[in-house]
Amino acid sequence: MCNSFIAQNFRTFKKIKIEKLAKVNLFLGKNSVGKTALLEAFYVYLHENKAEAIHKLLSKKEEHLSSKEDLASVIRHLFHGHKLSSPGESGILFSLVEREKAVNSKAVTIATGIKDDSNEFLIIGKDAEKQEYPLTRDFRSFGPRARIFEESNHKSNLKFVYSTGIDNADIAELWDNIAFESKQDSVIKALKIIEKELSDVAFIDATYRRGRVAIAKVSGEKVPFKSMGDGINRILYIILNMVNAQDGYLLIDEFENGLHYSVQKQVWEVIFTLAESLNVQVFATTHSSDCIQAFGSQWKDDEEKATLHRIDYKDKQHSVMHYDFSDLDDALSTNTEVR
């Protein structure tokens, strides 16, 4: 489990440090303060193949104008200020924290360097785990068909639920991964939070488009999931990702998106339960006081199972405020939003 974290020179962060993490972790803060960037930092650090993680992040945000762009012009967007570090300079650093400093043995670095032929390379990691990629090569050579992904055909137990966009093919694959397992019962139980008469889920071929679509059985009738509202589709996506992350990690950006405040307490209850039973460490973000209150309703049962942090940005520096449960309880009891 990741029990602390530090990121330097990544995205909006010159430096951000979190000294305590638990099984379930919620980060709050204003829009554009860096909550999503923090989840991306966790994603790269925790991913077994750092290059694959980087490619997925850059592609997801469409940070390349063309697959023929050189790697340097695309990869720079990961660096603080959108500027690549010069060879010999400190680049991006991710690590655990001990005595307020990065733990060198747990550190992951992303920087540039020069080899004997004077060409500049992107260097990910160090020593035996070091990966090197010419910065002059086009971004396409850093893509899914490149050799760097040959060892990544295994199922990953690191899942990232973005704030928007649910891919039908992705959902169908997640469902197939847990076929014939009791985990499907966990998914259906979570969906009943919104639709109590739902008894089954299936994915069928769609004649009007590629791929399969989700169908629910509700009171004996087949109902397309897309017609059932954003909330139940969001729950389906979150819980499917979670049960596929057994013994791993789940990242959820803007937890409250699509979820009515009245169901968030129950969704958090499912997440806390599955985090324990499936051994999944959860990192989520929010800027909603309803979400924080719902989170707190589960946190109070065991304060050591969760952490709450607020990310702030002031005077060109990021800081992280850690909340104890008593601080949150006092704030919410006086109707004060913790933001």
KASULSUL-V379496 format. One record per pair of residues at least 12 apart in sequence whose ideal C-beta (glycine too) atoms are under 7 Angstrom apart, sorted by the first residue. I is the first residue (numbers start at 1). GAP is how many residues later the second one is. D is the distance in Angstrom with one decimal. If there is no record, write none. Layout:
BEGIN
{{I,GAP,D} {I,GAP,D}}
END
This chain:
BEGIN
{{1,280,5.3} {2,19,5.7} {2,44,6.8} {2,279,6.3} {3,18,5.3} {3,93,6.9} {4,14,6.2} {4,15,5.4} {4,16,6.5} {4,17,6.0} {4,92,5.0} {4,93,3.9} {5,13,4.7} {5,16,6.5} {5,37,6.9} {5,91,6.6} {5,92,6.7} {6,89,5.3} {6,91,5.1} {6,96,5.2} {7,34,4.2} {7,87,5.4} {8,84,6.8} {8,85,4.3} {9,70,6.1} {9,71,4.4} {9,76,7.0} {9,81,6.8} {9,82,6.1} {9,83,5.0} {9,84,6.7} {10,27,7.0} {10,31,5.3} {10,68,6.5} {10,70,6.5} {10,82,4.8} {11,23,7.0} {11,26,3.8} {11,29,6.6} {11,67,6.6} {11,69,6.9} {12,22,4.5} {12,25,5.1} {13,21,6.1} {13,24,6.4} {13,67,6.5} {13,305,5.6} {14,66,5.6} {16,22,6.7} {16,302,4.7} {16,304,6.4} {17,80,6.0} {17,303,6.6} {18,291,6.3} {18,302,5.4} {19,78,5.5} {20,287,5.8} {20,302,6.1} {21,286,5.8} {22,282,6.5} {22,283,5.8} {22,284,5.2} {22,285,4.7} {23,252,5.1} {23,253,6.9} {23,258,5.9} {23,282,5.0} {23,283,6.8} {24,247,6.7} {24,248,5.9} {24,251,5.3} {24,258,4.6} {24,281,6.1} {24,282,4.3} {25,257,6.5} {25,258,5.0} {25,281,6.7} {25,282,4.9} {26,258,5.2} {26,260,6.3} {26,269,5.2} {26,282,5.2} {27,258,4.8} {27,282,5.2} {27,284,5.9} {28,258,5.4} {28,259,6.2} {28,264,6.2} {28,282,5.2} {28,310,6.6} {28,311,6.5} {29,258,6.5} {29,281,5.7} {29,282,3.8} {29,283,6.6} {30,257,6.4} {30,309,6.6} {31,256,6.3} {33,278,5.1} {33,279,6.8} {33,280,5.2} {34,277,5.8} {34,279,6.8} {34,284,6.1} {35,250,3.9} {35,276,6.1} {36,217,5.4} {36,249,6.8} {38,273,6.8} {39,121,7.0} {39,212,4.6} {39,214,5.7} {39,244,6.1} {39,246,6.4} {40,17,5.5} {41,53,6.0} {42,209,6.1} {42,241,5.5} {43,14,6.7} {43,115,6.9} {43,117,5.6} {43,208,6.1} {44,50,6.6} {45,49,3.9} {45,63,5.6} {46,112,5.4} {46,203,5.3} {47,111,5.7} {49,102,6.9} {49,103,4.8} {50,58,6.6} {50,74,4.8} {50,75,6.4} {50,81,6.9} {51,73,6.0} {51,80,5.7} {51,91,6.9} {51,97,4.7} {52,96,6.8} {52,97,5.6} {52,100,5.2} {54,24,6.6} {55,87,5.7} {55,88,6.3} {58,16,5.9} {58,19,6.7} {63,14,4.7} {64,75,5.1} {67,71,6.7} {67,72,5.6} {67,73,4.1} {67,76,6.9} {68,70,4.9} {68,72,6.5} {69,69,6.4} {69,70,5.0} {70,65,6.6} {70,66,5.5} {70,67,6.7} {70,68,5.8} {71,51,6.3} {71,62,6.2} {71,64,5.1} {71,66,5.5} {71,68,5.7} {71,71,5.6} {72,12,6.2} {72,63,3.9} {74,65,4.8} {75,47,5.9} {78,14,6.6} {79,12,6.9} {79,13,6.3} {84,28,5.7} {85,26,5.3} {85,27,5.7} {86,26,6.8} {87,25,5.2} {87,26,5.1} {87,27,4.7} {87,33,6.4} {90,21,7.0} {91,18,6.0} {91,19,5.2} {91,20,2.9} {91,21,6.7} {92,17,6.6} {92,18,4.0} {93,14,6.1} {93,16,5.5} {94,13,7.0} {94,14,4.6} {95,12,4.0} {95,13,6.9} {108,17,6.1} {109,16,6.8} {109,17,6.1} {110,14,5.3} {111,12,5.5} {112,23,6.7} {119,15,5.8} {119,17,6.7} {120,15,4.7} {121,12,6.3} {121,13,5.8} {121,14,6.3} {122,13,5.7} {131,17,6.9} {155,22,6.5} {157,88,5.0} {157,89,6.1} {157,90,5.8} {157,91,2.8} {158,87,6.8} {158,90,5.3} {158,91,4.9} {159,82,4.0} {159,85,6.0} {159,86,4.5} {159,91,5.1} {159,92,6.9} {160,91,4.6} {161,76,6.1} {161,77,5.5} {161,80,5.2} {161,90,6.7} {161,91,4.6} {161,92,6.7} {162,91,5.3} {163,90,4.4} {163,91,3.8} {163,94,5.2} {164,93,7.0} {166,67,6.0} {166,71,5.1} {168,43,5.0} {168,44,6.7} {168,45,5.8} {169,42,4.7} {171,43,6.1} {171,65,6.8} {171,66,6.3} {171,69,6.3} {172,31,4.6} {172,39,6.7} {172,40,4.6} {174,66,4.1} {174,67,6.4} {174,70,5.2} {175,28,5.8} {175,65,6.3} {177,67,5.4} {178,65,5.7} {178,66,6.7} {183,60,4.2} {186,53,6.7} {186,57,5.7} {186,88,6.3} {187,14,6.8} {187,49,7.0} {187,52,5.1} {187,53,6.0} {187,56,6.4} {188,12,7.0} {188,13,6.3} {190,45,5.5} {190,49,4.4} {190,80,4.8} {191,41,6.0} {191,44,6.0} {191,45,6.2} {193,42,6.5} {193,70,5.3} {193,73,4.6} {193,74,6.4} {194,37,5.4} {194,38,4.5} {194,41,6.6} {194,69,6.1} {195,23,5.9} {195,33,6.7} {195,37,6.0} {197,21,5.1} {197,22,4.5} {198,18,5.2} {198,19,6.9} {198,20,5.2} {199,18,5.1} {200,17,4.0} {201,13,6.4} {201,15,5.7} {202,13,5.1} {214,22,6.9} {216,12,6.6} {230,28,3.7} {231,27,5.4} {231,28,5.5} {231,29,5.9} {231,32,6.5} {234,23,6.5} {234,24,3.7} {234,25,5.8} {235,32,6.2} {238,14,6.3} {239,31,6.6} {242,29,6.8} {242,32,5.4} {242,38,5.9} {243,31,6.9} {243,35,6.6} {245,35,4.9} {246,32,4.4} {246,33,6.6} {246,34,6.5} {247,32,5.0} {248,32,6.3} {249,31,6.8} {249,32,5.1} {250,30,5.4} {250,32,4.9} {251,32,5.1} {252,30,7.0} {252,32,4.1} {253,32,5.5} {254,31,6.0} {254,32,6.5} {255,29,4.5} {255,30,6.8} {255,31,5.0} {255,36,5.5} {256,30,5.6} {256,32,4.3} {256,34,6.6} {256,35,4.2} {261,29,3.9} {264,26,6.1} {264,27,5.7} {264,30,3.7} {265,29,4.2} {265,32,5.1} {268,26,5.1} {268,27,5.4} {268,29,7.0} {268,30,4.8} {269,29,5.7} {272,26,4.6} {272,33,6.9} {287,52,6.6} {289,48,4.1} {289,49,6.8} {292,46,5.8} {293,39,5.4} {296,32,5.2} {296,33,6.9} {296,36,6.4} {299,26,5.7} {300,25,6.1} {303,22,4.7} {307,15,6.8} {308,15,4.4} {308,20,6.0} {309,12,6.5} {309,13,5.5} {309,14,7.0} {310,13,7.0} {310,28,6.8}}
END
